[in-house]
Amino acid sequence: MFDDMRDKEEYIRALTNNIPAAIFRDKYLGGDDWRLEYASGQIEAITGIAAADFIHRDQRSYIQMTHADDAAMVKAARRNAIAASSGYSLEYRLIDASGAVRWVAENGQANIDVGSRSQYLDGLLSDISARKKTESILVESDKRYRAFVESTESIVVYLDPRGLILEFNPAAEALYGMRRQDVLGKNYFKLFLPEEIHEAVAADMKKVLAGTPTRGFENEVVTHAKIRRVLSWYVIRTLDINGEPSGIVASGHDITSRKLAEEALQESRKMLQLVLDSIPVRVAWKDRNQIYLGCNSLFARDAGLDTQYDIVGRTDYELSDDREQAEMYRADDKEVMDSGMAKLNHEARHSLPGGKNVWFSANRVPLTDLKNNIIGMLSTYEDITDRRKAELQAAARNLRLKRLTELSLTLS
């Protein structure tokens, strides 16, 4: 379970830290006031301020860092998006924590929480300073290492078949808050177990006494200070000189912090999926074998899937009617994973299931684990079909104008 949780956390951390933009949720407080409710790690790379500082210390939004010359435009566009419950797209300057001017692109969607009726903007904030200078740049991801719970000495408790305490080691004293001499001969169940789990623990103890050891049995205990902790146990029986069960030895570890971390991770994953499903960009990620591990709802819709969860375990061959297109995507993905270099702002025509053709602007970024090993790849796609059509129409108009000008000069 521990390894599985760590692997999942590595994928989540790699996912959020390798997207070449900050995922955000901004709560509208009225007027021109906003408060950042969630931000991925890239917010610090863009603004110079960590997400946690925005959310817990400053209780404000990065929007207050907007360059004075752009502030009115940004405020108006955000208010309009909230008023119309619509999407929006902005490019503007902000002043980062060091005082440097950065160009950013903000693409988002206004949303309303059904329960609280609170209004939010969910979206992506991208540093486009390099694009403004006509240079290509790869923003280096900040890798944060989060320590898991410190290991402690095993808690050892020796009970007789009736549940009376025969031994109680120093680690048990520290956790339960009682001295060995004060608990010997006392009933462990009455001292330290919540009444609602007596039956379950007694059943496990009976199984162990019958000859089946317990590995990884988890239960709550109550300390002398009435604080609840969660322990994971390895339990074996002891035999007397006649070979009869004489008691059990339980070796336990306090996994309360790990349990809280698991719950926090689940909440983090739920929040991340909520934000991913709200932003107007297609997002998906794969392992090294180019098997999909997840995506957001827009990507799933374009792939012809019912939900974003249906993509898990699939490949591009299963998602595309065009094998040549699938092989092209796989070749691009392999190049990114083999080289470790991102491929950004690549524009190409894409054929959706059913034959519809659209233009996408794509980003491909390698995903890494804590040891910088490449473990997969993240893809983001933005539908730029309307923009491409507008560019082609403008080019056609310019060409007609040029020809008319040349004809006019010839006739004159």
HUDAJO-V931020 format. One record per backbone hydrogen bond with DSSP energy under -1.0 kcal/mol. NH is the residue of the N-H (numbers start at 1). CO is the residue of the C=O. If there is no record, write none. Layout:
NH_CO ; NH_CO
This chain:
5_1 ; 6_2 ; 7_3 ; 8_4 ; 9_5 ; 10_6 ; 11_7 ; 12_8 ; 13_9 ; 14_10 ; 15_11 ; 16_12 ; 17_13 ; 18_14 ; 19_15 ; 21_19 ; 22_125 ; 24_123 ; 25_38 ; 26_121 ; 27_35 ; 28_119 ; 29_33 ; 33_30 ; 35_27 ; 36_60 ; 37_25 ; 38_25 ; 40_23 ; 43_40 ; 44_41 ; 46_42 ; 47_43 ; 48_44 ; 54_50 ; 55_51 ; 56_52 ; 58_53 ; 59_54 ; 60_54 ; 64_61 ; 65_62 ; 66_63 ; 67_93 ; 70_67 ; 71_67 ; 74_70 ; 75_71 ; 76_72 ; 77_73 ; 78_74 ; 79_75 ; 80_76 ; 81_77 ; 82_78 ; 83_79 ; 84_80 ; 86_81 ; 88_108 ; 90_106 ; 92_104 ; 94_102 ; 95_65 ; 96_100 ; 97_47 ; 99_96 ; 102_94 ; 104_92 ; 105_126 ; 106_90 ; 107_124 ; 108_88 ; 109_122 ; 110_86 ; 111_120 ; 113_118 ; 117_113 ; 120_111 ; 121_26 ; 122_109 ; 123_24 ; 124_107 ; 125_22 ; 126_105 ; 128_103 ; 132_128 ; 133_129 ; 134_131 ; 135_130 ; 155_252 ; 157_250 ; 158_167 ; 159_248 ; 160_164 ; 163_160 ; 165_186 ; 166_158 ; 167_158 ; 169_156 ; 173_169 ; 174_170 ; 175_171 ; 176_172 ; 177_173 ; 183_180 ; 184_180 ; 185_165 ; 186_183 ; 188_163 ; 191_187 ; 192_188 ; 193_189 ; 197_194 ; 198_195 ; 201_197 ; 202_198 ; 203_199 ; 204_200 ; 205_201 ; 206_202 ; 207_203 ; 208_204 ; 209_205 ; 210_206 ; 211_208 ; 212_207 ; 214_235 ; 216_233 ; 217_233 ; 219_231 ; 221_229 ; 222_192 ; 223_227 ; 224_176 ; 226_223 ; 229_221 ; 231_219 ; 232_253 ; 233_217 ; 234_251 ; 235_214 ; 236_249 ; 238_247 ; 240_244 ; 243_240 ; 246_238 ; 247_238 ; 248_159 ; 249_236 ; 250_157 ; 251_234 ; 252_155 ; 253_232 ; 255_230 ; 259_255 ; 260_256 ; 261_257 ; 262_258 ; 263_259 ; 264_260 ; 265_261 ; 266_262 ; 267_263 ; 268_264 ; 269_265 ; 270_266 ; 271_267 ; 272_268 ; 273_269 ; 274_270 ; 275_271 ; 276_272 ; 277_273 ; 278_275 ; 279_275 ; 281_279 ; 282_381 ; 284_379 ; 285_294 ; 286_377 ; 287_291 ; 290_287 ; 292_314 ; 293_285 ; 294_285 ; 296_283 ; 300_296 ; 301_297 ; 302_298 ; 303_299 ; 304_301 ; 305_300 ; 310_307 ; 312_309 ; 313_292 ; 314_311 ; 320_316 ; 326_322 ; 327_323 ; 328_324 ; 329_325 ; 330_326 ; 331_327 ; 332_328 ; 333_329 ; 334_330 ; 335_331 ; 336_332 ; 337_333 ; 338_334 ; 339_335 ; 340_336 ; 343_364 ; 346_362 ; 348_360 ; 350_358 ; 352_356 ; 355_352 ; 358_350 ; 360_348 ; 361_382 ; 362_346 ; 363_380 ; 364_343 ; 365_378 ; 367_376 ; 369_373 ; 372_369 ; 375_367 ; 376_367 ; 377_286 ; 378_365 ; 379_284 ; 380_363 ; 381_282 ; 382_361 ; 384_359 ; 388_384 ; 389_385 ; 390_386 ; 391_387 ; 392_388 ; 393_389 ; 394_390 ; 395_391 ; 396_392 ; 397_393 ; 398_394 ; 399_395 ; 400_396 ; 401_397 ; 402_398 ; 403_399 ; 404_400 ; 405_401 ; 406_402 ; 407_403 ; 408_404 ; 409_405 ; 410_406 ; 411_407 ; 412_408
